[in-house]
């Protein structure tokens, strides 16, 4: 069995992408037949992509303008944790976990092995969160565990009527800017404290305001709306 190694987006000696440019790829890179295994390097994670759902809710993490692709999968392997300065950072993720990620605006590498299974190589920091079980569905969104300095927020509904009593059409409503923190991530790594993470400044139950266009929007089949934000996107808390 031969192994294909990938480091910093390099596969088979050819660069598949650089972090200086943001690329959204439409097709997966076909791994040559002799290679039956991929070992990620650095802070990258190898994820086996979940099968695409027939229902459109399978694309809940992507904006309407994006192609609806599977946004969840199973962690298969982790890199060696070495980052650019030689520092080794332990992974928060573990093999076997089901994760969700966005393929809109992040650097990643799609791979397809000879057995037709699809995988994605993605930095752990670009993984949105961990789902509570395999075969994640929209129903599981309230149980998502955010990664890094992300926060899962339940969005407050927008008022349908103005102060003057005028009913607003959906096209005229401003996107909600407030919500309640449901769950927080473990924090991002502190460069000044080796192996440690910065403590989060918000906690579950906090009422917050956030940037209008920040985060990844999600919705349950019952219509409950959530957003996963970076802590830096939070403007303030009540």
C-alpha positions in Angstrom: 0.0 0.0 0.0 1.4 3.4 -1.0 0.9 6.6 0.9 0.5 10.0 -0.5 1.8 12.9 1.6 0.4 16.4 1.5 2.0 19.4 3.1 0.9 23.0 2.7 -1.4 22.1 -0.2 1.4 20.3 -2.1 0.4 17.1 -3.7 2.7 14.9 -5.8 5.2 17.7 -6.1 2.7 20.2 -7.5 1.2 23.1 -5.5 -2.5 22.9 -5.2 -3.0 26.3 -3.6 -1.3 29.1 -1.6 -2.8 30.9 1.4 -2.2 34.3 -0.3 -5.1 33.5 -2.6 -8.6 32.4 -1.9 -9.8 29.7 -4.2 -13.0 27.7 -4.4 -12.4 24.6 -6.4 -15.2 22.9 -8.3 -13.6 19.5 -8.9 -11.6 17.2 -6.7 -8.0 16.2 -7.4 -7.9 12.5 -8.5 -5.3 10.7 -6.5 -3.3 8.3 -8.8 -4.4 4.7 -8.5 -1.2 3.4 -6.8 -1.9 5.6 -3.8 -4.5 4.3 -1.4 -3.9 6.5 1.6 -3.4 10.2 2.4 -1.5 11.3 5.4 -2.0 15.0 6.2 0.8 17.2 7.5 1.1 20.3 9.6 -2.2 21.6 11.0 -4.3 19.9 8.4 -7.1 17.4 8.9 -8.2 14.7 6.4 -12.0 14.5 6.3 -14.1 11.9 4.5 -16.9 13.9 2.9 -20.4 12.8 3.8 -22.8 11.8 1.0 -24.7 14.7 -0.4 -28.3 14.9 0.9 -31.2 14.8 -1.5 -32.9 17.6 0.5 -31.6 21.2 0.1 -31.1 21.4 3.8 -27.9 19.6 3.2 -26.4 22.9 2.2 -27.4 24.9 5.3 -23.8 26.1 5.9 -23.4 27.7 2.5 -24.8 31.1 1.3 -27.6 30.8 -1.4 -25.2 32.0 -4.1 -22.8 29.1 -3.5 -23.0 25.6 -5.0 -24.7 23.3 -2.4 -22.1 20.7 -1.5 -21.8 18.4 1.5 -20.6 20.4 4.4 -20.0 17.6 6.9 -17.8 14.6 7.1 -15.8 12.2 9.3 -12.3 13.0 10.5 -10.0 10.3 9.2 -6.5 11.5 10.0 -4.7 14.4 11.6 -1.4 16.0 10.6 1.8 16.2 12.8 0.7 19.6 14.2 3.8 21.5 13.1 3.2 25.0 12.0 5.3 27.4 10.0 7.6 28.5 12.9 8.4 24.9 13.9 5.9 25.0 16.8 3.9 21.8 17.4 0.2 22.5 18.3 -1.9 19.6 19.7 -5.1 19.0 17.8 -8.5 19.5 19.4 -10.1 17.2 16.9 -10.0 13.4 17.0 -10.4 10.7 14.3 -13.9 9.5 14.1 -15.6 12.8 14.9 -18.2 14.3 12.6 -17.3 17.8 11.7 -18.9 20.6 9.7 -17.0 23.1 7.5 -17.6 25.7 5.0 -16.1 25.6 1.5 -16.8 29.2 0.8 -13.8 31.4 1.1 -11.4 29.0 2.8 -8.3 27.3 1.5 -8.8 23.6 1.2 -7.9 20.7 -1.1 -10.5 18.2 -2.4 -9.2 14.7 -3.1 -10.8 11.7 -4.7 -9.3 8.2 -4.2 -9.4 5.4 -6.6 -12.3 3.8 -4.6 -14.4 7.0 -5.6 -14.5 8.2 -2.0 -14.2 11.9 -1.6 -12.0 13.6 1.0 -11.0 17.1 1.9 -7.8 18.4 3.4 -8.5 21.4 5.5 -6.8 23.3 8.4 -8.2 22.6 11.8 -8.8 26.3 12.3 -11.1 26.3 9.2 -13.3 23.6 10.6 -16.5 25.2 12.1 -17.4 22.7 14.7 -18.1 19.1 15.8 -21.5 17.5 15.5 -22.8 15.2 18.2 -23.2 12.2 16.0 -22.5 10.8 12.5 -24.7 11.6 9.5 -25.3 15.1 10.8 -28.6 16.7 10.0 -30.0 20.2 10.4 -31.8 18.9 13.6 -28.3 18.6 15.2 -27.3 22.2 14.8 -28.2 23.2 18.4 -25.8 20.6 19.7 -22.8 21.8 17.6 -19.6 22.3 19.5 -17.7 25.2 17.9 -14.0 25.0 17.4 -11.3 27.6 18.2 -12.6 31.0 19.1 -16.0 30.4 17.6 -19.3 30.9 19.3 -22.7 29.2 18.5 -25.4 31.8 18.8 -29.2 31.5 18.7 -30.4 34.4 16.6 -33.2 36.7 17.8 -36.0 37.1 15.4 -36.3 40.3 13.4 -39.4 42.4 14.0 -42.0 42.3 11.2 -43.4 45.7 12.0 -41.7 49.1 12.4 -42.3 51.4 15.3 -44.9 53.3 13.1 -46.9 50.1 12.6 -45.8 49.5 9.0 -45.5 45.8 8.1 -42.1 45.0 6.5 -41.7 42.6 3.6 -38.9 40.0 3.9 -36.8 41.9 1.4 -36.8 45.0 3.6 -35.9 43.4 6.9 -32.4 43.9 8.2 -30.4 40.8 9.1 -30.6 40.1 12.9 -27.7 41.5 14.8 -28.3 40.1 18.2 -28.6 36.7 19.8 -27.9 34.4 22.8 -24.7 32.4 23.2 -25.5 28.7 23.2 -22.0 27.2 23.3 -18.4 28.5 22.9 -15.2 26.9 21.5 -12.1 26.1 23.5 -10.4 29.4 22.4 -7.6 30.0 20.0 -4.0 29.3 20.7 -2.0 31.9 22.6 1.2 32.6 20.8 2.7 33.9 24.0 1.8 30.8 26.1 3.0 27.6 24.4 0.4 24.9 24.2 -2.3 27.0 25.9 -5.5 28.7 24.5 -6.8 32.1 25.2 -9.9 32.1 27.5 -13.1 33.1 25.8 -14.6 36.4 26.9 -18.3 35.3 26.4 -20.1 32.5 28.0 -23.3 30.5 27.3 -26.3 32.6 28.1 -24.7 35.9 27.2 -26.8 38.3 25.0 -24.6 39.7 22.3 -24.5 42.0 19.3 -22.5 41.0 16.2 -21.4 42.2 12.8 -24.2 42.1 10.3 -22.5 39.9 7.7 -20.4 37.8 10.1 -20.4 34.0 10.6 -22.0 30.9 9.1 -25.8 30.9 9.2 -27.8 27.7 10.0 -31.4 26.8 10.4 -33.2 23.8 11.9 -36.2 22.2 10.1 -38.4 23.9 12.7 -37.1 27.3 11.7 -34.8 28.0 14.7 -31.9 30.2 13.4 -28.3 30.0 14.6 -25.0 31.5 13.6 -21.5 30.5 14.3 -19.2 33.5 14.8 -15.6 34.3 15.5 -15.3 35.9 18.9 -13.7 38.9 17.1 -17.0 39.4 15.2 -18.9 40.1 18.5 -19.4 43.8 19.0 -20.5 43.7 22.6 -22.5 41.7 25.2 -25.4 42.9 27.3 
